[in-house]
Amino acid sequence: MCDSGTCNWWFLMGNCTSGNPTDNIIVNHDFYKGLYSWHPNCCNGFIVSANSGNQVGLSPKSGGNYAVIKNRTEHWQGLEQDITRKISPGSTYSVSACVGVSGPLSGSTDVMATLKLLNHGSGASYMFIGKTSVSKGKWEMVEGTFSLPTVPNQVIFYLEGPPPGVELLIDSVVIRCPSSSKSEKSTSIGCSAVGDEVIINPQFEDGLSNWSGRGCQVVLHDSMADGKIVPETGKVFASASERTQNWNGIQQEITGRVQRKLAYNVTAVVRIFGNNVTTATVQATLWIHTPDRGEQYIGIGKVQATDKDWVQLQGKFLLNGSPSRVIIYLEGPPPGTDILVNALSVKHAEKIPPLPPPIIENPDYGVNIITNSQLSDGTNGWFPLGNCNLNAASGSPKILPPMARDSLGVHEPLSGRYILVKNRTQTWMGPAQMITDKLKLFLTYQVSAWVRIGSGASGPQNVNVALGVDNQWVNGGQAEIKDGRWHEIGGSFRIEKQPSKVMVYVQGPAAGVDFMVAGLQIFPVDRVARFKHLARQTDKTRKRDVILQFSGSESSSLFGTSVTVMQTQNSFPIGSCINRTNIENEDFVDFFVKNFNWAVFENELKWYWTEPQRGNFNYKDADDMLALCQNNKIETRGHCIFWEVQSSVQQWIQALNKIDLMKAVQNRLTGLLTRYKGKFRHYDVNNEMLHGSFYKDRLGKDIRTYMFKTANQLDPSATLFVNDYHVEDGRDTRSYPEKYIEQIIDLQLQGAPVGGIGIQGHIDNPVGPIVCSALDKLGVLGLPIWFTELDVSSLNEHIRGEDLEVMIREAFAHPAVEGVMLWGFWELFMSRDNAHLVDAEGEINEAGKRFLALKHEWLSHSHGRIDIQGQFEFRGFHGTYVVEVETELNKVSRTFVVDKGDSPLVVSIDL
């Protein structure tokens, strides 16, 4: 069989959402989503639809789409789909596929359905399912059954058979999973249909059968505390008692009842009891054991439980690999506190239909929703929050703050009037206004204002534009003010659930400090208009004029010859965070290597991972991940050598005295940088130095410079980065651009070889001009800027995709930005909920489709003819290209690279 790296895989997406039969385990069985989830096996494929005409001699049998598999050079080449996660041992599956043929064929040929079975270390084996005889112009059915006594690491279903050169046509494929009769005590989950219960005895109807204590005792109760505690449902509940450790709790082994690459929902009804603890966190955890990697712990979900009422804990998990043992258990409360459990359920997760794109009527982009913002009517429309005093005065700037001006364009000047806030006795006191009826759901609002503090302040003061949304604080933007000048506040927010009351107010300086607010504006931003501006900027930043100069023995007769230019890869780095368990999932790896050219390891290079206990090193996980990246020509960032935030420093390091801590730092630098010399292109040297100071506090300010200098000495080839969060969104007075610049310059003045600026990019409701403003400020330093941990979050996939598009377009258009790293893309393997582009079982969501569309947009293609000078000119994105020239005698193909440059690139093509 061929090396999958040389296969030409087509990936087509349709807009139709026609579903599969409810018991069909084949994804996209009728090709309404193009070739989604299907792979042509070392050949090519495309889709024919009922509306596209009768292209290959057959109309779709189902009236919809069918697949055409062409460029077949071997009998075994065809169309395949990985069905591993849908198969259970011992079950019998029926197969039915509607197939046809086209091309140079006289008579008939066989089409076969086959299983390819892969086990680590033992190669591939094949299982014949069924075949049928097919002739041109007719649809036939391939039918058969199969059953597997054990499920191997990978099960691939595919159709094959016609002679080389003959096109294989496939109208639909159905593999049905028969219903299984299971006794209550059965440990098999049959076909693992949605809703099947994994837990045996989930509500303790059979006492404590199948349950045990994890380091503690489990007891069955019908009531406790003199009858004050009774089951919420059913007749009994269980308790985990005599707990001496936080991890003690009730557990059940579920080995063999959960399958890899399937998502499972976990629900538990819990409360706590005893030890005078009234509230504590209860967590559901998965313990898994793999023969080659030892133990792993996966946090599933947690809830704040009380001693008063039953509460519901919910979570979700997925196994990427094939563990030898799996145990689910509850843990969390302090020792001596009992965990009470009324029920614990684990079921294959039902797919929830995505929310539709929001419909926003009359968005009124750029219209300020604040009443009397110019104070032309004194302070009417405003009221004091608390017992402070509000007065209107004159003397504030008449120009719009820069970030607002970038969004609004040409705009009327401000009035020069401001609100003076005096007699403040609490930090939260300031001017306020109700805006409930003026807000529209799903619109992204930009916040803008001029602010200033009065005299008498001791130290820097924080001024915050805040919103009270149903009495919950929402950050609309913050500024740190150290002097008596006017400062700009810029921020954003969005509301996705209908509130009953929304108030905007300005607050923050210390009690007794007067402050001033001028020109407060809150207006919805027009993202589409911004995208048009960015497209023009992108053309200047990421494209170049190219002249292809053709020569050769036939150069005199090339005039008018057809030329096709296709870009195969954009050179702009777009990468993703991955973790060790991800690379055991073939679907994850497939999406990753196709769509990203850089990688960063989520945890596996961090000190607490590589040396969790003193002298106990673990580099195997990082080695495995690095090998995957190297084999697929994916560049890597080293994240991170140190982490300055104390809560992220392992306990054994925190316990060291100053001398031993310095030795540990030296050993960490030497061990890591020597082992991986030349293998990581970047390193985040000391992560989040604006938000933490563990090493600085214990070893002095110079330790940060020492880390940079030593890292550079040990691996001069690596670019050394600072890395921090909330730099780009106006939400954090600890990490605004000016403060970041101050830190970087201070490091450089001490001799630290800072080579790059990392902006993490964990952002909500991004507004392009606010992000761009931060990039402009940081760009003055002349260092490359990377978004190193970008993620956005929204329950609505369409909004999530739009947020992601805002960030990637801003980065791609800005000349100072040299790369973007997503902080993951796969559900359940991201640090934030509702941030994924691909769901847990491999389906690309609307945000993922938006991401792929952007990548496709940034590939240049051109077609035309060679001119009289033997040239062909086009303008294209930087990256790798293929040019095809069709002469009278043959078709010639060449590759070339378009690098950055201001002048036209002349590429000589010798035919």
Secondary structure, DSSP 4 states (H G I P E B T S, - for coil): ---GGG--------S--PPPPTTB-STTTT-TTTTTT-EESSSEEEEEETTS--SSS---TTSSEEEEEE---STT--EEEE-GGG--TT-EEEEEEEEEEESS-SSEEEEEEEEEEEETTTEEEEEEEEEEEEETT--EEEEEEEE-SS--SEEEEEEE-SPTTPEEEEEEEEEE-------TT----TT--TT-B-SSSTT-TTTTTT-EEESSEEEEES-BTTTTB--SSSS-EEEEES--STT-EEEEE-TTTS-TT-EEEEEEEEEEESTT--EEEEEEEEEEEETTTEEEEEEEEEEEEESSS-EEEEEEEE--S--SEEEEEEE-SPTTPEEEEEEEEEEEPPPPPPPPPPP-S---TT---STTTT-TTTTTT-EEESS-EEEEEE-S-SSPPHHHHHHH-S-PPP-SEEEEEE---STT-EEEEE-GGG--TT--EEEEEEEEE-TT--S-EEEEEEEEETTEEEEEEEEEE-SSS-EEEEEEE---S--S-EEEEEE-SPTT--EEEEEEEEEE--HHHHHHHHHHHHHHHHEEEEEEEEESTTGGG-TT-EEEEEEEEE-S-EEEEE-GGGGG-HHHHHHHHHH-SEEEESSTTSHHHH-SBTTB---HHHHHHHHHHHHTT-EEEEEEEEE-SGGGS-HHHHT--HHHHHHHHHHHHHHHHHHTTTT-SEEEEEETTTT--HHHHHH-THHHHHHHHHHHHH-TTSEEEEEESSSSSS--TTS-HHHHHHHHHHHHHTT----EEEE--B-SS--HHHHHHHHHHHHTT---EEEEEEB---SSHHHHHHHHHHHHHHHHH-TTEEEEEES--BTTSSSSTT--SB-TTS-B-HHHHHHHHHHHHTS-EEEEE--TTSEEEEEEESEEEEEEEE-SS-EEEEEEEE---SSPEEEEEE-
